[in-house]
Amino acid sequence: MPPGQLGLNTEFCDLYIYLSYLHLQEWSGYLHAHREGHNVWVLLLRGRPATAAADRLLSGGPIPAESIVGQQALGELILTYQGGAALDAYPLPASYAELLSGLGSGAQQFELTTEFSGVYARPEGAVLYSRGEAVATLDAGLPYEGAFPVSGPPQPLVLPRHLAGWAHSTYQPTLRGRDVLSPITAAHSEFHAEFGYGLAPALMAALIRGVTPAEFALEHDTPLSEIELWLTRFREQGYLVR
């Protein structure tokens, strides 16, 4: 697919705002950050990071010195971009992005059935299958034969602790915060008047139970950027302490 954007960088594009924009647009495709032999790829499915990979090349050669996948690779996107990397965005049909989302896991033995969906890779190239039907080919392969199946929408990635420690921490409710759960209290009515009856009360109840924001984000498929805004307001209004 042709690129949607090429050469984005920190001088004129805030990465967090850009990722929030892609989330709101339910954008599917992949992001590629690159700088001096360091490459990071992040696959987005309907605006949510589905899988990611990063590598650094040995100086003077094409052999990767280090390869990482998943949550840590998503963190590499942030660090690499902040370090001056250029970022390119390539849109994909959501159906293709979903079939590619299994690439973050280990390869399995391939058996073509009418139920197989995912990627089948071999030295000659790769094929995307949807319920047993070949729908696309890739000019990329593996030195061995392997399958990367998908069985449904992937669990979105969240930023690792070293970049979003707040999201992996637990929070203590104040007495006012605990009163939010009791319909007979003034705090309950004040909270719902401010935050409504959507995910914000569910987040507050989860935090009181000891659930971390990262766990809540995965369970409710909600971006951390939105949860961070709620946390800030909860703490400013005296419902939570760290």
C-alpha positions in Angstrom: 0.0 0.0 0.0 1.2 3.6 -0.6 2.2 5.5 2.5 -0.2 7.8 4.2 2.5 10.0 5.8 6.3 10.0 5.4 9.0 11.6 7.5 7.1 12.7 10.6 9.4 13.9 13.3 9.3 15.5 16.7 9.9 19.0 15.3 6.3 19.3 14.1 4.4 16.2 15.2 3.7 15.1 18.8 3.6 11.3 18.8 1.1 10.9 21.5 -1.3 13.3 19.8 -0.8 11.5 16.5 -1.5 8.1 18.1 -4.6 9.5 19.7 -5.7 10.8 16.3 -5.2 7.4 14.7 -7.2 5.8 17.6 -10.1 8.2 17.0 -10.0 7.5 13.3 -9.9 3.7 14.0 -6.9 3.6 11.6 -5.5 0.3 10.5 -2.0 -0.1 9.1 1.6 0.0 10.3 4.0 2.6 11.6 7.7 2.4 10.8 10.3 4.5 12.8 13.8 4.4 11.5 17.1 6.0 12.4 20.7 4.9 11.9 20.2 1.2 11.6 17.4 1.1 14.2 14.0 0.1 13.0 10.7 -0.2 14.8 7.4 -1.4 13.3 4.0 -1.2 15.1 0.9 -2.7 13.6 -2.3 -0.9 14.4 -5.7 -2.5 14.1 -8.6 0.0 14.2 -6.4 2.5 16.0 -5.0 0.1 18.6 -1.5 -1.3 18.7 -1.8 -5.0 18.0 1.8 -6.1 17.7 5.2 -4.6 17.4 8.8 -5.4 16.6 12.1 -3.6 16.8 15.7 -4.4 15.8 19.1 -2.7 16.0 21.7 -3.6 13.3 25.3 -4.5 14.0 27.6 -1.6 12.8 28.6 -2.2 9.3 26.4 -5.2 8.6 22.8 -6.4 8.0 22.6 -8.8 11.0 20.3 -7.7 13.8 22.2 -7.3 17.1 18.9 -7.3 19.0 15.3 -8.0 18.2 12.4 -7.4 20.5 8.6 -7.8 20.1 5.4 -6.8 21.8 5.1 -4.3 24.6 8.8 -3.5 24.8 8.9 -2.9 21.1 6.0 -0.4 21.4 8.1 1.4 24.0 11.0 1.4 21.5 8.7 3.4 19.1 8.3 6.1 21.7 12.0 6.2 22.6 13.3 6.0 19.0 10.9 8.8 17.8 11.9 11.0 20.7 15.5 10.4 19.8 15.0 11.9 16.4 13.8 9.0 14.2 11.6 9.6 11.2 8.1 8.0 11.3 6.2 6.7 8.3 2.6 5.4 8.3 1.2 2.9 5.8 -2.5 2.2 5.8 -3.9 -1.3 5.4 -7.4 -2.7 5.2 -8.5 -3.7 8.7 -9.0 -7.3 7.5 -5.4 -7.5 6.4 -4.1 -5.9 9.6 -6.1 -8.4 11.7 -4.5 -11.3 9.8 -1.1 -9.9 10.3 -1.6 -9.4 14.1 -0.4 -13.0 14.8 3.1 -12.1 13.8 4.1 -11.1 17.3 3.8 -14.7 18.6 6.0 -17.7 17.8 5.6 -19.7 14.6 3.5 -22.8 14.7 3.3 -25.8 12.5 1.2 -25.0 9.4 -1.9 -27.0 8.6 -4.3 -25.5 6.1 -7.9 -26.0 7.2 -11.1 -24.2 6.3 -10.8 -22.4 9.7 -7.2 -21.2 9.4 -6.7 -17.4 9.5 -3.3 -15.7 9.7 0.0 -15.8 8.0 1.8 -18.8 6.5 5.5 -18.0 5.9 8.3 -19.9 4.1 11.6 -19.0 2.4 9.8 -18.2 -0.9 7.4 -15.7 0.7 4.3 -15.5 2.8 0.5 -15.9 2.3 -2.3 -14.3 4.2 -5.2 -16.7 4.8 -8.8 -15.8 5.9 -10.8 -18.9 7.0 -8.8 -21.1 4.7 -8.8 -18.8 1.7 -5.6 -17.1 0.4 -6.4 -13.4 0.2 -2.9 -11.8 -0.2 0.8 -12.5 -0.6 3.8 -10.9 0.9 7.3 -10.5 -0.7 8.8 -11.5 2.7 9.6 -14.9 4.2 11.3 -16.9 6.8 14.3 -19.3 6.5 11.9 -22.0 7.7 8.2 -22.8 7.3 5.8 -21.6 9.9 2.3 -20.4 10.6 1.1 -17.4 12.6 -2.6 -18.0 13.3 -5.1 -15.5 14.6 -8.3 -16.5 16.3 -9.9 -13.1 16.8 -9.1 -9.5 17.5 -5.8 -9.3 19.4 -5.4 -7.9 22.8 -4.0 -4.3 22.4 -0.5 -3.5 23.6 0.1 -1.1 26.4 3.3 0.9 27.1 5.8 -0.9 29.4 6.4 0.1 32.9 9.6 2.1 32.2 7.6 4.5 30.0 4.2 4.4 31.8 4.9 3.4 35.4 1.8 5.2 36.5 -0.3 2.7 34.4 1.1 -0.3 36.2 0.7 1.1 39.7 -2.3 0.7 42.1 -4.1 3.7 43.6 -5.7 4.2 47.0 -9.1 5.7 47.3 -9.7 8.4 49.9 -12.8 8.2 52.1 -14.5 10.5 49.6 -13.4 8.1 46.8 -14.9 5.1 48.6 -18.2 7.0 49.1 -18.5 7.2 45.3 -19.7 3.6 45.4 -22.5 4.3 47.9 -25.6 5.8 46.2 -26.7 7.5 49.5 -23.7 9.8 49.7 -23.1 13.2 48.3 -19.8 12.1 46.8 -21.7 9.5 44.7 -24.1 12.1 43.1 -21.2 14.7 42.7 -19.0 12.1 40.9 -21.7 11.0 38.5 -22.7 14.6 37.8 -19.1 15.3 36.8 -18.1 12.1 35.0 -21.5 10.6 33.9 -22.3 6.9 33.9 -19.8 5.5 31.3 -16.4 4.1 31.7 -15.2 6.7 34.3 -17.3 5.2 37.1 -16.2 1.7 36.0 -12.5 2.8 36.2 -13.0 4.3 39.6 -14.6 1.1 40.9 -11.8 -1.0 39.4 -9.1 1.2 41.0 -10.8 0.8 44.4 -10.6 -3.0 43.9 -6.8 -2.7 43.2 -6.9 -3.0 39.4 -4.1 -1.1 37.7 -4.9 1.3 34.9 -3.0 -0.9 32.4 -5.2 -3.9 33.4 -8.3 -1.8 33.0 -7.1 -0.5 29.6 -6.7 -4.1 28.3 -10.0 -5.3 29.7 -12.0 -2.4 28.4 -10.0 -1.7 25.2 -9.4 1.9 26.2 -6.3 4.0 25.4 -4.0 4.9 28.3 -4.1 8.5 27.2 -7.8 8.7 28.0 -7.4 6.9 31.3 -4.5 9.2 32.3 -6.8 12.2 32.0 -9.4 10.6 34.2 -6.8 9.7 36.8 -5.5 13.3 36.9 -9.1 14.6 37.5 -9.8 11.9 40.1 -6.7 12.9 42.1 -7.3 16.7 41.7 -10.8 16.3 43.1 -9.7 14.2 46.1 -11.0 10.8 45.1 -7.6 9.1 44.8 -4.1 9.1 46.2 -1.0 7.4 44.8 
